[in-house]
Amino acid sequence: MIKKFVKTLILTSIMVSLFFTSASAETFEGTIQGADCVINGINCAEDRTDPLLCMEKNFILVTKGGEHFFLPNLYRSLKESYYKQNVRVTGKRNGKAILVDILEVQKADKYRCIWDRKKFEDDLYGR
């Protein structure tokens, strides 16, 4: 009986620790860049005024370490607005994607929140 209880307790604690580890939000800093440009090396726009920017289908976060992440829950237009700007993203990582909770843009050595998932959902669902 005690062995069964200990085994159950150990398995439960492992499951709880895995749940909280994967569900915790992480913060990433980098720049928003074109996915096609970073991944395939084509259609690289110099800045937001470059006509090549309209050829990009999606935009990604590229960290200072060179990793890149898709931001699937952000509108394309929002990501395009901050093309090649320093941003900080807080959210849940899932492989090469981040489900964004907060998007901040760097302005004069300070980060300013430009998108908050909770506020967005509250506005969307009338909470």
N, C-alpha and C positions, 0 to 999 in steps of 0.2 A: 504494500500500500504506500509506504513512504517512498520507495523507488519510483513509483508511478507519479506521485505528487512532485518529486524533484525533477523528473523528466519533463512533466508538463510545465513546471515553473521555468525551467531553462529554455524550453522551446518558446514559451510565451514572451520571455524577456528578449530573446533573439528577434522574434517577430516585431516586437514593439520598437526595438532599437533600429531595425531596418526600416520600419515605417517612418520614424521620425528623422532618420538620416536622409532618406530620399525625398522627404516632403519639405525639408527646410530650404528656405530661399538662399540663393547665393548672389553676390554682387560681382559684376564684370565691368571693366572699363576698356574702352577702345573707340573705334570710329565706325560709322555707318558707311558701307561701301557696296558697290554693285556686285551681286552674286556671280553674274557671268564674267565680270572682270577678274574677280579674285579666283574663282574656281577654274575658268577656262582661258583666262588671259585675253578675252576679246571684249569689244565695246567699252573700253575704259575711258570714261569722261574725266576731264581735268577738274571741273567744278560744277556747281549747280546750273550755270548758264550754258554749259556745253550741250549742243543738240544730241550728242550720243547718249546722254542720260535717259532720253525717252526710250531707248532700245533695251534698257534694263527691265527685266520682268520682275525681279525681286531684289531686295537689299538685305544685307547681313551685317552682323556685328563682327568686326575684326579686332581681336585683342592685341595688346602690345606684344604678347608672346607669339603672335602669328596664328592663333587658333581662330576659327570662324564659326559663327552660330546663326542659324535662321531664327527669326523672331515672328513666328506664325500668327500670333494674335494681335499684331499691330498692322494697321492699314498701310498699304504700299505708299500712299501719298504722305503719310506721317514720316515714314522712314526716308523717303526721298527729300523731304523738307530739311532733314538734318544730314544730308550727304556730306561725307568727309569732315564732319564735325566731331569733336570729342564728346562722348556720351558715357553715362554710367547706367547700367541695366541691372535691376534687381528682379530676380525671378527664380523659377524652378527649372533646372537643367534636365533635359532628357536627350541624351546622345548629343547630336549636333544641333539641337534646338533649345531655345529658352522660352518658356511660357512667361511673358513679361508681366510683372506686378507694377513696377515703377520704371519709367524712362526719364532720365535727367540729362540735360545738356549743359556743357561747361560754357559759362560766360564770365569773362574777367576773373579767372581763378576760383569761381564759385559754381556749384552745380545748382540748376534750377529745374524743378519738376515740371515736365511738359505733358506727361501722361501717367495717370494712376488708374489701374484696373478697377479698383474698388469704386472710385468716383465714377468711372465710365459705366460700370454695371449699375450703380445706383441711379444714374441719369437715364440709362437705357430702360431699366425696369421700373422706374418711378418710385424708388424707395426713399 
